[in-house]
Amino acid sequence: MTFDQFISYIHHQIEARFSIISQGTIENEMIEVASENLQNKELIRFFRPLETSEPSLKTLLVVGINLDSNLKDVLQWAALCKELLLDPETADIYLAIMWTKETQLSIEECLRIESSEDFCRKFVLRPNETKESFLERTFITKVEAPTPLDLGQDPLISAFSVLEQEFAWFNDEEKVKWRQAFSSGMSSFDLFNTLINNQSESNEAS
């Protein structure tokens, strides 16, 4: 898979769920601060079309590299781009890395890069991973609700029943919040942040 094929697929999937903005002053500045060593790079800025107030833009940096030394240039680019953004957009910057066929990283090395959230959240194309499975790990693709075997039964009811027995905080208010989240069409990444991370913060606060 070439970088052009990789970025073309990402563009197509983003356009299916989001609105991509055209290149402006800030986007041009973000491209200009990238190292000359990064020949294969793309900047995509987009937002959810259903947002009624002023949209919060997401920033996705996509790069294709073939040398370990280029990774430093990539991370530096992410850091410089983040400095050009204002809150709350600094929390919505992401990095997608594709290694060329000449460079085969191990799955352990890919996971090591992804585990660091310095500057931004990172997604690395893993060995033998398809572009489809790669995007399924990100916030870009929409979560498809499973079709229940019994069309007359709500699959969330049994799941909520288990959670209610296991966790005291899972009350009627939480059920409403979770049901709304699962029916919103959010990606698995956004669902995790909305439901799990927010609940962890609430527990720490209490």
C-alpha positions in Angstrom: 0.0 0.0 0.0 1.4 3.4 -1.0 1.1 6.6 1.0 -1.3 8.0 -1.6 -3.6 5.0 -1.2 -3.4 5.3 2.6 -4.3 9.1 2.6 -6.9 8.7 0.0 -8.8 6.1 2.1 -8.5 8.3 5.2 -9.9 11.3 3.3 -12.8 9.2 2.0 -13.7 7.9 5.5 -13.5 11.4 7.1 -15.7 12.9 4.4 -18.3 10.2 5.2 -18.8 11.5 8.8 -17.2 14.9 9.0 -16.9 18.2 7.1 -13.3 19.0 6.0 -12.3 22.6 6.0 -10.3 24.2 3.2 -6.7 25.2 3.7 -6.3 28.6 5.4 -3.6 30.6 7.1 -3.3 28.4 10.1 -3.3 25.2 8.0 -0.5 26.6 5.8 1.5 27.6 8.8 1.2 24.1 10.2 2.5 22.6 6.9 5.4 25.1 6.7 6.7 24.1 10.2 7.2 20.5 9.1 10.8 19.3 8.5 12.0 19.0 4.9 12.7 15.4 5.7 9.0 14.7 5.8 8.2 14.3 2.1 5.0 12.3 2.6 2.7 14.3 4.9 -0.9 15.5 4.9 -2.8 17.8 7.2 -6.6 17.4 7.6 -8.8 19.7 9.6 -12.4 18.8 10.1 -15.5 18.9 12.4 -18.8 17.2 13.0 -21.4 18.7 10.7 -24.2 18.4 13.3 -22.5 20.7 15.8 -24.9 23.7 16.2 -22.5 26.1 17.9 -19.1 27.1 16.6 -17.5 23.8 15.6 -14.5 22.4 17.4 -12.0 21.5 14.8 -10.1 18.2 14.9 -6.6 18.1 13.4 -5.2 14.9 11.9 -1.5 14.8 10.8 -0.8 11.9 8.5 2.8 11.0 7.6 4.7 8.3 5.8 8.3 7.7 6.9 11.0 5.1 6.2 13.7 5.9 8.7 13.8 5.8 12.5 15.4 9.3 12.4 12.3 10.6 10.7 10.2 9.7 13.7 11.8 12.6 15.6 10.9 15.0 12.8 7.3 13.7 13.0 7.0 14.2 16.7 8.5 17.6 16.4 6.0 18.5 13.7 3.1 17.4 16.0 4.5 19.5 18.9 4.9 22.6 16.7 1.4 22.2 15.2 -0.1 21.9 18.7 1.6 25.2 19.7 -0.2 26.9 16.8 -3.6 25.8 18.0 -5.8 27.4 20.7 -7.8 25.6 23.3 -9.9 23.5 23.1 -8.4 22.4 19.7 -5.1 21.5 21.4 -6.9 18.5 22.8 -8.1 17.3 19.4 -4.9 16.8 17.5 -4.0 13.3 16.3 -1.1 11.7 14.4 -1.3 8.8 12.0 2.0 7.2 11.0 2.6 4.8 8.1 5.9 3.1 7.6 7.0 2.2 4.1 7.5 -1.4 3.1 11.3 -1.0 3.3 11.0 -0.4 7.0 9.2 -3.1 9.0 8.6 -2.2 12.6 7.7 -4.9 15.2 4.3 -4.8 16.8 6.0 -4.0 20.1 7.6 -0.9 18.6 4.3 0.3 17.1 2.6 -0.2 20.5 5.5 1.7 22.2 5.0 4.7 19.9 1.2 4.6 20.4 1.4 4.4 24.2 3.1 7.8 24.5 0.5 10.6 24.4 3.2 13.4 24.4 1.9 16.2 22.1 -1.1 14.2 20.8 -2.7 10.8 20.4 -0.9 8.6 18.0 -1.9 5.7 15.7 0.7 3.6 13.9 0.0 1.3 11.0 1.1 -2.1 12.3 2.8 -4.9 10.4 0.4 -6.6 7.9 -2.5 -4.3 9.1 -5.0 -3.2 6.5 -6.1 0.4 6.1 -9.6 -0.7 7.1 -8.6 -2.3 10.4 -6.2 0.7 11.1 -9.1 3.2 10.9 -11.3 1.0 13.0 -8.9 1.7 15.9 -9.4 5.4 15.5 -12.2 7.9 16.1 -12.8 8.4 12.4 -15.1 5.4 11.6 -18.6 5.1 13.0 -19.4 2.2 15.4 -22.0 -0.1 13.8 -24.5 -1.3 16.3 -24.8 -5.1 16.3 -28.1 -6.5 15.1 -29.7 -8.4 17.9 -30.9 -11.9 17.3 -34.2 -11.2 18.9 -35.6 -8.1 17.2 -38.0 -7.5 20.1 -35.3 -7.4 22.7 -33.1 -4.4 23.4 -29.5 -5.7 23.8 -28.6 -2.8 26.1 -31.1 -4.0 28.8 -29.2 -7.1 29.7 -25.9 -5.3 29.5 -27.2 -2.5 31.8 -28.5 -5.1 34.2 -25.1 -6.6 34.7 -23.5 -3.1 35.1 -26.1 -2.2 37.7 -25.3 -5.2 39.8 -21.6 -4.7 39.6 -21.3 -1.0 40.0 -23.2 1.2 42.5 -22.6 4.4 40.4 -24.5 2.9 37.5 -27.9 4.5 38.3 -30.9 5.6 36.1 -29.2 8.8 35.2 -26.1 6.9 34.0 -28.3 4.5 32.0 -29.8 7.5 30.1 -26.4 8.9 29.4 -25.0 5.6 28.1 -28.1 4.9 25.9 -27.7 8.4 24.3 -24.0 7.8 23.7 -24.5 4.4 22.1 -27.2 5.8 19.8 -25.2 8.9 18.8 -23.1 7.2 16.2 -19.8 8.0 18.0 -16.7 6.0 17.3 -15.4 3.5 19.8 -12.6 6.0 20.7 -15.1 8.8 21.4 -17.4 6.4 23.3 -14.5 5.3 25.6 -13.6 8.9 26.3 -17.2 10.0 26.9 -18.3 7.0 29.1 -15.3 5.5 30.7 -12.8 8.3 31.1 -15.5 10.7 32.3 -16.7 8.2 34.9 -13.1 7.7 36.1 -12.7 11.4 36.6 -16.1 11.6 38.5 -15.0 8.8 40.8 -11.7 10.5 41.5 -13.5 13.8 42.3 -15.9 12.1 44.7 
